[in-house]
Amino acid sequence: MSFNTNGSISRRDFIKTSSAAAIGAPFVHCASRKEKPNLLFIWTDEQRADTMAVYGNRRIHAPNLNALASESVVFKNAYISQPVCTPSRSTVMTGLWPHNNTCTQNNIPLPETTPCFPELIDDPDYRTGYFGKWHLGDEVFAQHGFEEWKSIEDGYWKYYSETRNKDQKSDYCQYLKSLDYKPNTSRNDYSRSFAAKLPLEHCKPKFLESQAIDFLNRHQNNPFMLYINFLEPHMPFFGPLDYEHHVSDIDLPKNFWDPLEENEPLRYRLLREYYRTNGYDNNDLSTEAGWRRLIANYWGLVTQVDLSVGAILDHLENLGLADNTIVVYTSDHGDMMGSHNLLAKTVMYEESVRVPWLMRVPEFGKTQKIIKNRASHIDLVPTLLELMQGKNRSDLPGKSLLPNFRENRNLDNDIFLEWNPPTGSKPSRMVNNIPENEQLNAYNASIRTVITQNGWKLCLSDKDKSQLFNLDKDPYETINLFDSGQHNDVINDLTDRIVNWQQNTRDTIQII
């Protein structure tokens, strides 16, 4: 698909040509395969919602994601469970809150006894695969009901279980060695920055694309569940398509100039000052030009994912499997990318906690169904269980959204989010004019958040400033109403909702 004039067409043509050469002519779908629905679950790391046309960004080059959105149930306001990798991923894979499955901070392994989606389905007819970033413990080892495992990350070796071989390398590492790339780390593997500087055809998305296509070829006559997790557009925020988007096409976020007054959380203000002072990887984040350059790189990483998603979906179609395959596309959390002058995640602002969420469901045909109400990842697993097996699980805290789709009923549930600080968290550097104990308290504060369907958002913190926003009137969260004295009834009502949710889900954090 042609979408610009700066050289992307030839890159795209190269990708399609090389894919065709590798896999040969399209296969014909075998009529004898068992007609259980397949699941193709594609997700990214750190992709905020406004990175495709259906979420308001028509400048970013994502034709394949835009096409998928035109054929999918689109959650316009989709929220994760906690804005950092491991906790959010634990919810996506298990249907449980982080405080229930114990994955409350990064690099806490998901317990072996906590079932992931293939284990919940528990159907031996399915062929299962997990390809890409995992970040739920023992990164390079097959686990939790996945028969096939293709790993791409080597940096989590220090968190492997005692019984695991810490010298085991990822499949992507082995792939790069087969191409005679010289490892650039003391552990004889490759850093993320090294991989991101490689030619497009040797980067992680292309590797996952080829592995996914191979999986589809081999299992086209069997029901399958295939999860593909791209690292991009996660940091290091550069790649082979850095100049896919011109900086003149980059609009800074509407809340870029928000000053973050003193009634905003101290940790957020400290983070903002850190990025302004230190920048990120040679990007001067004290200037608009530096932010535009970084955002352009970020968009390029989304386009890089889009190219591989397109190739995988095209192959699914060519195999005749699209009409019996549920396709999910989402991300584990967003990225501030300049909003409030902040970068990355870990905060409760919308850009950090909202993600794209698309579901192409054969039952609904290839038509677009827009869900404007707010939805939570906690309902993702129950929805897929009902779609694939017709089962409702009363032991999961979420609920299937399928009845809402079928009957065109609005979603009416509150959205809850949590923040559990890393153990012993502290600022990257102390700020001289703020007492050290205040800074440490801010970095070790827990937060519990509720967002109502009519747009009220309360973020209660136990050790830092709390926040109240009216998202319908202030969608960019520039006015914290918590201490205005004008909304005490709203605060009391929303506080009660948080407390009830904590009690119902056995959340033991004392937030008030």
Salt bridges, closest charged atoms under 4 A:
GLU35 OE2 - HIS29 NE2 4.00
ASP45 OD2 - ARG89 NH2 3.10
ASP45 OD2 - LYS133 NZ 2.52
ASP45 OD1 - HIS333 NE2 3.54
GLU46 OE1 - HIS234 NE2 3.54
GLU46 OE1 - LYS345 NZ 2.58
ASP50 OD1 - ARG48 NE 2.62
GLU71 OE1 - ARG360 NH1 2.83
GLU119 OE1 - HIS144 ND1 3.09
ASP123 OD2 - LYS36 NZ 2.57
ASP125 OD1 - LYS34 NZ 3.24
ASP125 OD2 - LYS36 NZ 2.75
ASP138 OD2 - ARG164 NE 3.16
GLU147 OE2 - ARG127 NH2 2.71
GLU148 OE1 - ARG218 NH2 2.70
GLU148 OE2 - HIS219 NE2 2.65
GLU153 OE1 - ARG192 NE 2.74
GLU153 OE2 - LYS204 NZ 2.59
ASP167 OD1 - ARG187 NH2 3.86
ASP189 OD2 - LYS169 NZ 3.72
ASP189 OD2 - ARG187 NH1 3.31
GLU209 OE2 - LYS206 NZ 2.92
ASP214 OD2 - ARG218 NE 2.85
GLU244 OE1 - ARG11 NH2 2.53
GLU244 OE2 - HIS61 ND1 3.04
ASP251 OD2 - ARG59 NH1 3.45
ASP258 OD2 - HIS340 ND1 2.65
GLU273 OE2 - ARG272 NE 3.23
GLU273 OE2 - ARG276 NH1 3.27
GLU288 OE1 - ARG292 NH1 3.36
ASP314 OD2 - LYS16 NZ 3.91
GLU317 OE1 - LYS366 NZ 2.64
ASP332 OD2 - ARG89 NE 3.05
ASP332 OD1 - HIS333 NE2 3.53
GLU350 OE2 - LYS457 NZ 2.86
GLU363 OE2 - ARG406 NE 2.68
ASP395 OD2 - ARG393 NH2 2.85
GLU407 OE1 - ARG409 NE 2.63
ASP412 OD1 - LYS399 NZ 3.67
ASP414 OD1 - ARG497 NH1 3.03
GLU418 OE2 - HIS99 ND1 2.84
ASP472 OD1 - ARG374 NH2 3.80
GLU477 OE2 - LYS457 NZ 2.73
ASP493 OD2 - ARG497 NH2 3.01
ASP507 OD2 - ARG448 NE 2.59
